[in-house]
Amino acid sequence: MAPMEDVAKFIQFLLNSEEIISKGGLILVTIIVYAETGLFFCFFLPGDYLLFTAGMFCGLGIINVPIYFLLFSLAVAAIAGNYTGYFFGKYLGQNLMNRKENFFFKKQYIVNTEKVFTKYGGNALIIGRFLPVIRTFAPILAGIIKMKPGRFAIFNISGAILWVLTLCLLGYFLGKQYPGILDYVEYIILAFILVTSFAVINSILKIRKENI
């Protein structure tokens, strides 16, 4: 029972962006952004609101690094993560498709991502940055379908920069202008979860409706 409790506590820690930042600092934030955008079994990590909270904590001085260094580090991590997913999909994608389903992988994740690609083409890599689960599996699918490296690079880099700048700078300027926002972090994170979950569900429903 103890090992399962340890796993549950670890997952709870990973989903708590405040604790991640306070205990792990920029290094742990960077590692998690890389993992969530590049490793299929890390799809559950808190990418969106971790970026927002990191930006806010930078604005509040809790993360003691210049904002440009924070943006650069997280953008590099996001780009590198997608490249990892791309090459995994390109060379080991079929192994993933034949993999037995479990908590960390369901074939439906690939199916839903493929529908987004069908609808948006390469732009799915940019749009997918703002959608949990899709964000993790989009580069893998790009590798599976053998997207040209140059084309992938354009969508990967532009999507990573847009994702990081949007969420980090939003948090940064809110932290700078409204220091008291720190008392409402839990509510902001909950709002992020609801918005992103709604976006994913809404996108999937639209795609299914168009395919009927």
C-alpha positions as CSV (number, residue, x, y, z in Angstrom):
1,M,0.0,0.0,0.0
2,A,2.9,2.4,0.8
3,P,4.3,2.4,-2.7
4,M,0.9,3.3,-4.2
5,E,0.6,6.1,-1.7
6,D,4.0,7.4,-2.7
7,V,3.0,7.3,-6.3
8,A,-0.2,9.2,-5.5
9,K,1.7,11.8,-3.5
10,F,4.3,12.2,-6.4
11,I,1.5,12.7,-9.0
12,Q,-0.2,15.2,-6.7
13,F,3.1,17.1,-6.4
14,L,3.5,17.2,-10.1
15,L,0.0,18.6,-10.5
16,N,0.7,21.3,-8.0
17,S,2.5,24.1,-9.9
18,E,3.1,26.2,-6.8
19,E,4.9,23.4,-5.1
20,I,6.9,22.5,-8.2
21,I,8.2,26.0,-8.5
22,S,8.9,26.6,-4.8
23,K,10.8,23.3,-4.4
24,G,12.3,22.7,-7.8
25,G,12.7,26.2,-9.2
26,L,13.4,26.9,-12.9
27,I,15.3,23.6,-13.4
28,L,12.4,21.4,-12.5
29,V,9.9,23.6,-14.4
30,T,12.1,23.3,-17.5
31,I,12.3,19.5,-17.1
32,I,8.5,19.1,-16.7
33,V,7.8,21.3,-19.8
34,Y,10.2,19.2,-21.8
35,A,8.7,15.9,-20.5
36,E,5.1,17.0,-21.1
37,T,5.8,18.0,-24.7
38,G,8.0,15.1,-25.6
39,L,7.2,11.9,-23.6
40,F,3.9,10.2,-24.3
41,F,3.6,8.9,-20.7
42,C,3.9,12.4,-19.3
43,F,0.7,13.8,-20.9
44,F,-0.8,14.4,-17.5
45,L,1.8,17.0,-16.4
46,P,0.5,20.6,-15.8
47,G,2.0,22.4,-18.8
48,D,-0.4,25.4,-19.3
49,Y,-0.8,26.6,-15.8
50,L,2.8,25.7,-14.9
51,L,3.9,28.3,-17.5
52,F,1.4,30.8,-16.3
53,T,2.4,30.3,-12.6
54,A,6.1,30.4,-13.5
55,G,5.6,33.7,-15.2
56,M,3.6,35.1,-12.3
57,F,6.2,34.0,-9.8
58,C,8.9,35.6,-11.9
59,G,6.9,38.8,-11.8
60,L,6.6,38.5,-8.0
61,G,10.3,37.8,-7.6
62,I,9.7,34.3,-6.2
63,I,11.6,32.9,-9.2
64,N,14.7,35.1,-9.1
65,V,15.7,35.1,-12.8
66,P,15.1,37.8,-15.5
67,I,11.9,37.2,-17.5
68,Y,13.8,36.9,-20.8
69,F,15.9,34.0,-19.3
70,L,12.7,32.3,-18.1
71,L,11.1,32.6,-21.6
72,F,14.2,31.4,-23.4
73,S,14.6,28.4,-21.1
74,L,11.0,27.3,-21.3
75,A,10.8,27.8,-25.1
76,V,14.0,25.7,-25.6
77,A,12.5,23.0,-23.4
78,A,9.2,23.0,-25.4
79,I,11.0,22.9,-28.7
80,A,13.3,20.1,-27.6
81,G,10.4,18.2,-26.1
82,N,8.5,18.2,-29.4
83,Y,11.6,17.1,-31.3
84,T,11.9,14.1,-28.9
85,G,8.2,13.2,-29.6
86,Y,8.8,13.7,-33.4
87,F,11.7,11.4,-33.6
88,F,10.1,8.9,-31.3
89,G,7.0,8.8,-33.6
90,K,9.2,8.6,-36.7
91,Y,11.3,5.7,-35.6
92,L,9.2,3.9,-33.0
93,G,5.6,5.0,-33.8
94,Q,4.4,1.6,-34.9
95,N,5.6,0.1,-31.6
96,L,3.5,2.7,-29.8
97,M,0.4,1.9,-31.9
98,N,0.8,-1.8,-31.0
99,R,1.4,-1.1,-27.4
100,K,-1.1,-2.4,-24.8
101,E,-3.3,0.3,-23.4
102,N,-2.8,1.5,-19.8
103,F,-3.2,4.7,-17.7
104,F,-0.3,6.3,-19.5
105,F,-1.3,5.4,-23.1
106,K,-4.6,4.9,-24.9
107,K,-4.9,4.6,-28.6
108,Q,-7.8,7.1,-28.5
109,Y,-5.1,9.8,-27.7
110,I,-3.5,9.2,-31.1
111,V,-7.0,9.0,-32.8
112,N,-8.1,12.3,-31.4
113,T,-4.7,13.9,-32.4
114,E,-5.0,12.5,-35.9
115,K,-8.4,14.2,-36.2
116,V,-6.9,17.5,-35.2
117,F,-4.2,17.0,-37.9
118,T,-6.9,16.2,-40.5
119,K,-8.7,19.4,-39.7
120,Y,-5.8,21.8,-39.3
121,G,-2.8,20.2,-41.0
122,G,0.6,21.3,-39.7
123,N,-1.1,24.1,-37.8
124,A,-2.2,21.3,-35.4
125,L,1.2,21.6,-33.9
126,I,0.6,25.2,-33.0
127,I,-3.0,24.9,-32.0
128,G,-2.2,21.7,-30.1
129,R,0.2,23.5,-27.9
130,F,-2.8,25.0,-26.0
131,L,-4.6,21.7,-25.7
132,P,-3.7,19.1,-23.0
133,V,-3.0,15.6,-24.3
134,I,-3.0,16.8,-27.9
135,R,0.1,18.9,-27.0
136,T,1.9,15.7,-26.1
137,F,0.8,13.5,-29.0
138,A,0.9,16.0,-31.9
139,P,4.6,15.8,-32.4
140,I,4.5,12.0,-32.1
141,L,1.9,11.8,-34.8
142,A,3.9,14.2,-37.0
143,G,6.7,11.7,-36.7
144,I,4.5,8.8,-37.5
145,I,3.2,10.4,-40.7
146,K,6.7,11.4,-41.6
147,M,6.2,15.1,-41.7
148,K,9.2,16.7,-43.4
149,P,11.8,17.9,-40.9
150,G,11.9,21.5,-42.2
151,R,8.1,21.8,-42.1
152,F,8.0,20.3,-38.6
153,A,10.7,22.8,-37.4
154,I,8.6,25.8,-38.5
155,F,5.5,24.7,-36.7
156,N,7.4,23.4,-33.7
157,I,9.4,26.5,-33.1
158,S,6.6,29.0,-33.8
159,G,4.1,27.0,-31.7
160,A,6.6,26.8,-28.7
161,I,7.4,30.5,-28.8
162,L,3.7,31.5,-29.0
163,W,2.7,29.1,-26.2
164,V,5.5,30.1,-23.8
165,L,5.2,33.9,-24.5
166,T,1.4,33.9,-24.2
167,L,1.1,32.1,-20.9
168,C,4.3,33.2,-19.2
169,L,3.9,36.9,-20.1
170,L,0.3,36.9,-19.0
171,G,1.3,35.5,-15.6
172,Y,4.3,37.9,-15.4
173,F,2.4,41.1,-16.0
174,L,-0.5,40.0,-13.7
175,G,2.1,39.3,-11.0
176,K,3.8,42.7,-11.5
177,Q,0.6,44.7,-11.5
178,Y,-1.3,42.8,-8.9
179,P,1.0,41.2,-6.2
180,G,-2.1,40.2,-4.2
181,I,-2.9,37.7,-6.9
182,L,-0.7,35.2,-5.1
183,D,-3.6,34.6,-2.7
184,Y,-5.8,33.4,-5.5
185,V,-3.5,31.1,-7.4
186,E,-5.6,28.0,-6.7
187,Y,-8.6,29.6,-8.2
188,I,-6.7,30.7,-11.3
189,I,-5.3,27.2,-11.8
190,L,-8.7,25.8,-11.4
191,A,-10.0,28.2,-14.1
192,F,-7.1,27.1,-16.4
193,I,-8.1,23.5,-15.9
194,L,-11.7,24.1,-16.7
195,V,-10.9,26.3,-19.8
196,T,-8.4,23.9,-21.3
197,S,-10.6,20.9,-20.6
198,F,-13.5,22.6,-22.3
199,A,-11.3,23.5,-25.2
200,V,-10.3,19.8,-25.7
201,I,-13.8,18.5,-25.3
202,N,-15.2,21.1,-27.7
203,S,-12.6,20.5,-30.3
204,I,-13.2,16.7,-30.2
205,L,-17.0,17.1,-30.4
206,K,-16.6,19.5,-33.4
207,I,-14.3,17.1,-35.2
208,R,-16.7,14.1,-34.6
209,K,-19.7,16.2,-35.8
210,E,-17.9,17.1,-39.0
211,N,-16.9,13.4,-39.6
212,I,-20.5,12.2,-39.3
